């Protein structure tokens, strides 16, 4: 059994105020994302499917031009190739993102 402690994993800054840590197997990955109040993940797309679980805080998601305020306990599904971005509103936030296939650029322990 492999056991990890999230706060002990290597981290990567994705955008100012946005840091990510990751855990993965051969076909699935989860990233643990800490987002400072007011931080922004600019609009982008990628070939990976993404499920974003908002653990705490509030995120204003834009997916394919549709905006929605998403709070702790809610989930956003993002299809492969969909243009999307996020802005943190009303305080810091934490999100866990699930990926398929895994994102090679998010493997931080090599």
N, C-alpha and C positions, 0 to 999 in steps of 0.2 A: 504494500500500500504506500502510495506517495501522499504525503501530508504537507500542506503549505500554509503559511501565515501571510495573509494578504499584505499587511503593512511591511513585511520583511522582503517582499519581492522587489526586484529592480523596477524602476519607474522610468517613464518617458514623457516629456512634455509634448502634447499634441498641438496646443495653441496656448497663448498666454493665459495662465490661470487654470489650465486643464491638464491634469496628469493622469496617466494610465499605467496599470500593472496587468500582467496577463498570466493565465494558466491554460494549458492546452494538452490535448492528446493528438492522435494522428488526423482525426477528421472533425474535431470540434474544439472551439476556443471560447473562453470567457475572458472579458477584460473588465477590470474594476476601475472606474473612472471617478476622480474627484474634480469637481468644478467649482471655482470661486464665483462669488456673486458678480454678475455683470459680464462674465467671460463669454466668449463666442467661439463656436466651432463653425468656420465659414462653410458655405454651401459647397458640396462636393458629391461625387458618386464613386462607387467601386463595384467590382463584380461579385462581391460577397453578399450573401443574405445576412441580415442583421436583426436581432431582437433586442430592443433596449428596455431593460427593467429599471424603472426609476425607484430607487431605494428611499431617497429623501430629497426634499427640496422641490423646486418647480422649474421646469424647462419649457421654453417656447420652441417647439419643433416646427420646422417647415419641411414638408415632404411633397415633392412635385407640385409646389406652389400652394399647397394647403397648409395653413397654420393652425396649431392647436396647443393650448397650455396643458402640459402633462405633469401630474403630481406624484409624490411618493405613493407606491402601491399600484401604479398604472404601468402599462406596457405599450410600446410602439413597435410595429412590424414594418421593416423597410426591405423592399424587394431588391434584388440584384439590379444594379444600374440606375436606381431611383436617385434623383437629385435631392439632397437634404442638408439641413444645417440646424444649429441649436443656439439659443441664447438663454443664459441663466438669469432668472428674475426672482427678486425677493429673498435673497440669501444664498448661501452655498448649497450645492446639491451633490448627490452620489448616485451613480448609475452603474449597472452591470450590463455589459453588452455581450451577447452570444453571437458567434460567427460560424458560418459554414460557406465554403471551406475555411480553414484557418488562415489568418493573415500572417504571412511570412514576415512582413515588416513590423509586426507586433511581438515577435519572439525576442525577448530581451535577455535571455540567460545563455546565449551562445557566445 
